[in-house]
Amino acid sequence: MFVLAHLSDPHLSPLPAPKLSELFGKRITGYLNWRLRRGAHHRRDVLDALVDDLVAQKPDHVAVTGDLANLSLTAEFAEGRALLARLGTPARVTVVPGNHDAYVRSTAGMYLSAWREYLAGDEPSKPPFPFVRRRGPVALIGLSTAVPTPPFFASGRLGRAQIDRFAARLAELRKQPCFRVVLIHHPPAGTRPWLKRLEDAAAFRAVIARHGAELILSGHDHIAAVHAIAGPERSVPVVQVPSTSATFDDPRGGGAYNLYRIAGTPGAWSCEMESRGFRPDGKIAALARTALAGAALSG
């Protein structure tokens, strides 16, 4: 059995004090939003407790689906690397970026150098996405939807070139005995405001319909949800996880992360999802267990 942990959208706090010169354009609206609203729902003690619990579970690998940063300030990328190091070594932790990790053009690519070892594929490739990392029976396929956007936008985009490369990698992996897990920040299923959408979600779904996958992990909306999109033989589950730093009173759901217990062989995979988070008494425990196996998994 292979155990994969999944967390997303930690939105690391406290927010570093920005320089006045850094608060132009989109950053000023994001900064004010953090100070007046969002910052109250993201606490470091919540994140720290959940990370400690996750590490104690001793998963075989950890997947982080973006938004470690808030405003893409230079100092935030160092903080993000420190979080990744707490979770494990680069060989045991994989990250893909979110829209807040590419918030503005001036630092849009900084995560690539700051977190390089955590998003490097087994085989060096240019451009870096998609990358593939084989770990036991699992093949992790990392995508980037992180692009700078105008103020008030939180949308994402893969782009035609990345989608074509993604299709080619999925086709290759389909011929191999592996459980394919796609990591993407913006969910390709479900509903959300137009300003927060994945712009080319239809093109992504078309690739999955043609080549399949076993599991798709995402974040972005800060909610717990399981959707399904069509694969060549069976539907493919799309899982969203809440923000790992969200307070218990966050209207979208308190902080949590997921564990996926993967077993079996091609055509007969099993995958049980365990969601872990805070109970009303303040203790961290398993909140739900869901079987994602059988008809939901392509083989």
TAZI-V454875 format. One record per residue. N is the residue number from 1. SS is DSSP state (a for helix, b for strand, c for the rest). PSI is psi in whole degrees, -180 to 180 (* if undefined). NEAR is the number of other C-alpha atoms within 10 Angstrom. Layout:
# TAZI-V454875
n->(N/N)
ss->(SS/SS)
psi->(PSI/PSI)
near->(NEAR/NEAR)
This chain:
# TAZI-V454875
n->(1/2/3/4/5/6/7/8/9/10/11/12/13/14/15/16/17/18/19/20/21/22/23/24/25/26/27/28/29/30/31/32/33/34/35/36/37/38/39/40/41/42/43/44/45/46/47/48/49/50/51/52/53/54/55/56/57/58/59/60/61/62/63/64/65/66/67/68/69/70/71/72/73/74/75/76/77/78/79/80/81/82/83/84/85/86/87/88/89/90/91/92/93/94/95/96/97/98/99/100/101/102/103/104/105/106/107/108/109/110/111/112/113/114/115/116/117/118/119/120/121/122/123/124/125/126/127/128/129/130/131/132/133/134/135/136/137/138/139/140/141/142/143/144/145/146/147/148/149/150/151/152/153/154/155/156/157/158/159/160/161/162/163/164/165/166/167/168/169/170/171/172/173/174/175/176/177/178/179/180/181/182/183/184/185/186/187/188/189/190/191/192/193/194/195/196/197/198/199/200/201/202/203/204/205/206/207/208/209/210/211/212/213/214/215/216/217/218/219/220/221/222/223/224/225/226/227/228/229/230/231/232/233/234/235/236/237/238/239/240/241/242/243/244/245/246/247/248/249/250/251/252/253/254/255/256/257/258/259/260/261/262/263/264/265/266/267/268/269/270/271/272/273/274/275/276/277/278/279/280/281/282/283/284/285/286/287/288/289/290/291/292/293/294/295/296/297/298/299)
ss->(c/b/b/b/b/b/b/b/c/c/c/c/c/c/c/c/c/c/c/a/a/a/c/c/c/a/a/a/a/a/a/a/a/a/a/a/c/a/a/a/a/b/c/a/a/a/a/a/a/a/a/a/a/a/a/a/c/c/c/c/b/b/b/b/c/c/c/c/c/c/c/c/c/a/a/a/a/a/a/a/a/a/a/a/a/a/a/c/c/c/c/c/b/b/b/c/c/c/a/a/a/a/c/c/a/a/a/c/c/a/a/a/a/a/c/a/a/a/c/c/c/c/c/c/c/c/c/c/c/c/b/b/b/b/b/c/c/b/b/b/b/b/c/c/c/c/c/c/c/c/c/c/c/c/c/b/c/c/c/a/a/a/a/a/a/a/a/a/a/a/a/a/a/a/c/c/c/c/b/b/b/b/b/c/c/c/c/c/c/c/c/c/c/a/a/a/c/b/c/c/a/a/a/a/a/a/a/a/a/a/a/c/c/c/b/b/b/b/c/c/c/c/c/c/b/b/b/b/b/b/c/c/c/c/b/b/b/b/b/b/c/c/b/c/c/b/c/c/c/c/c/c/c/c/c/b/b/b/b/b/b/b/b/c/c/c/c/c/c/b/b/b/b/b/b/b/b/b/c/c/c/c/c/b/b/b/b/b/b/b/b/c/c/a/a/a/c/c/c)
psi->(138/129/119/126/149/122/162/159/51/-22/71/133/160/155/128/145/113/151/153/-36/-16/-9/54/158/-133/-31/-34/-39/-39/-39/-45/-39/-42/-45/-36/-23/-64/-38/-29/-19/7/110/139/-35/-33/-49/-47/-42/-41/-37/-42/-42/-42/-48/-36/-23/-15/55/159/-28/156/131/132/117/48/176/54/-35/176/-52/9/39/149/-43/-25/-27/-32/-40/-40/-42/-38/-39/-45/-40/-35/-35/-29/-177/162/-29/-21/2/134/135/146/153/155/178/-31/-16/-8/48/-40/157/-33/-28/21/-26/8/-31/-29/-38/-39/-34/24/-50/-20/-8/24/131/170/-31/125/138/150/127/169/-13/143/154/157/134/121/125/107/-131/-3/138/115/125/112/129/159/122/10/110/143/140/164/168/142/-4/144/32/168/165/136/-43/149/-41/-44/-39/-41/-42/-38/-45/-43/-41/-40/-40/-41/-47/-26/-26/-7/154/73/156/108/119/118/129/122/136/-55/125/138/10/167/-179/147/165/150/-36/-10/13/165/113/-35/40/-37/-40/-39/-48/-34/-37/-45/-40/-32/-41/-17/174/168/-29/140/124/136/178/-121/-52/-10/35/160/123/151/119/-180/142/158/137/-180/-31/-40/166/155/125/138/113/132/145/146/168/136/-11/8/138/160/-28/8/126/-19/-7/144/169/140/168/168/151/137/120/110/130/171/-162/166/131/-14/41/152/145/115/130/127/124/128/134/-167/132/167/-27/2/-2/149/132/175/125/-30/153/133/131/123/20/-173/-124/-23/-13/133/151/*)
near->(13/16/19/22/23/28/28/32/29/27/28/23/18/11/17/14/10/15/8/8/6/16/16/10/11/18/19/16/15/19/19/13/12/17/12/10/11/15/19/12/19/26/19/17/12/20/23/15/17/23/20/12/16/22/14/9/12/14/17/15/22/26/25/28/29/29/28/30/28/26/28/25/26/17/13/23/23/15/17/22/18/12/17/22/15/14/21/16/14/18/15/17/22/27/29/31/30/30/30/25/29/25/28/22/12/13/16/18/18/17/23/17/11/16/22/15/16/23/25/23/20/12/8/10/12/7/10/17/22/26/24/26/18/14/17/12/18/20/21/23/25/26/25/25/25/27/21/23/18/12/14/11/16/22/22/25/19/24/14/12/10/18/20/15/15/25/19/14/16/22/17/11/19/18/8/13/14/21/30/24/20/21/28/26/29/31/24/23/21/13/10/11/9/11/14/17/22/22/18/16/17/12/16/20/17/17/22/23/18/15/21/27/30/28/24/24/24/30/27/26/21/24/18/19/14/16/15/18/19/19/22/16/15/19/21/25/24/21/22/29/26/27/29/29/29/27/22/19/10/15/11/16/17/23/33/32/25/27/23/23/19/20/18/13/13/17/12/12/19/21/24/16/20/19/21/20/27/19/13/8/6/9/10/16/15/16/13/11/14/12/13/22/20/14/12/23/25/26/21)
